[in-house]
Structures are given as C-alpha cells and as structure tokens.
Amino acid sequence: MIEVRDRVILTQDIPEHGLKTGDVGHVLRVPNQGEVYEIRFAALSGRPIADLTLSPEQFRQPRPREIETARPLADIPR
C-alpha cells in the first residue's frame, strides 16, 4: 500500500517535466482512494522540480537492494 510521504520511482519518462525512468519522488496526497497519486519530484537540494498527478502504472515502490542515483539538473527544465 502506497501512502503519503512514501518514496516512489518513475517507470516511464515524462519529458515535458524533464523527468526520466528511475527518478525518485515522494507521495504528497492520495486522492480518490488510490486511483491517482500526487507526487513531488525535487532536486537533491530540495528545490521542487514538479508536482504531478500520476496513475499507479507510472511509478512503483522501491525494491530491496536498490540505490538512489543522481543526474545533473541541466537535464531538467528550469
């Protein structure tokens, strides 16, 4: 069960926001009983990049033995 503040991982690119498969976000809200989720993606500095409403098919929960990675902000629209 995915809940508010959980970390989630994109399963597809969202190019209009500069996001790529594997980017990590945090759940902000779970409206409509989990039909969609509001998820925030932010730079490691904490600067928000995008707050998106996504369907469960667009992200997944972290798996054991996965590690977060970083990529340059230059790839992300300002």
C-alpha positions as MATLAB code, in Angstrom:
seq = 'MIEVRDRVILTQDIPEHGLKTGDVGHVLRVPNQGEVYEIRFAALSGRPIADLTLSPEQFRQPRPREIETARPLADIPR';
ca = [
       0.000    0.000    0.000;
       1.424    3.357   -1.028;
       0.926    6.163    1.487;
       1.718    9.854    1.907;
       5.492   10.510    2.262;
       6.446    7.183    0.642;
       9.232    7.278   -1.923;
       8.284    6.073   -5.396;
      10.181    5.545   -8.648;
       9.058    6.557  -12.127;
       8.526    3.684  -14.558;
       8.371    5.930  -17.624;
       9.902    9.173  -18.844;
       7.900   12.380  -18.502;
       9.838   14.592  -20.912;
       7.650   17.681  -20.550;
       8.963   17.939  -16.978;
      12.489   16.670  -17.671;
      11.856   13.508  -15.639;
      13.255   10.105  -16.573;
      12.509    6.499  -15.691;
      14.147    5.792  -12.344;
      13.720    9.299  -10.913;
      12.579    9.248   -7.283;
       9.648   11.237   -5.935;
       7.633   11.452   -2.723;
       3.888   10.977   -2.410;
       2.127   14.192   -1.348;
      -1.503   13.064   -1.480;
      -3.570   10.007   -2.347;
      -6.873   11.390   -3.668;
      -9.697    9.189   -4.989;
      -8.704    6.128   -2.950;
      -5.523    5.425   -4.899;
      -6.803    5.875   -8.455;
      -4.174    8.618   -8.821;
      -1.350    9.922   -6.643;
       0.107   13.399   -6.277;
       3.877   13.053   -6.316;
       6.631   15.653   -5.868;
       9.950   15.367   -7.664;
      12.718   17.568   -6.294;
      16.426   18.244   -6.732;
      18.734   16.901   -4.022;
      18.942   20.499   -2.762;
      15.213   20.293   -2.022;
      14.176   22.609   -4.869;
      10.890   21.288   -6.298;
      11.044   20.239   -9.944;
       7.469   19.072  -10.498;
       4.332   18.145   -8.588;
       2.447   15.652  -10.744;
      -0.732   13.633  -10.562;
       0.183   10.132  -11.735;
      -1.596    6.827  -12.159;
      -0.214    3.751  -10.378;
       1.119    2.422  -13.706;
       3.524    5.372  -13.964;
       5.533    4.591  -10.835;
       6.477    1.796   -8.456;
       7.705    1.316   -4.935;
      11.443    0.859   -4.289;
      12.708   -2.707   -4.230;
      15.127   -4.170   -1.691;
      18.779   -3.611   -2.543;
      18.179   -0.622   -4.866;
      20.192    2.557   -4.501;
      19.284    6.125   -5.458;
      21.410    7.845   -8.081;
      21.831   11.442   -9.188;
      21.952   13.178  -12.540;
      22.691   16.806  -13.439;
      19.996   19.423  -13.075;
      20.999   20.676  -16.502;
      18.733   17.942  -17.878;
      15.742   19.405  -16.071;
      13.838   22.456  -17.347;
      14.047   25.466  -15.028;
];
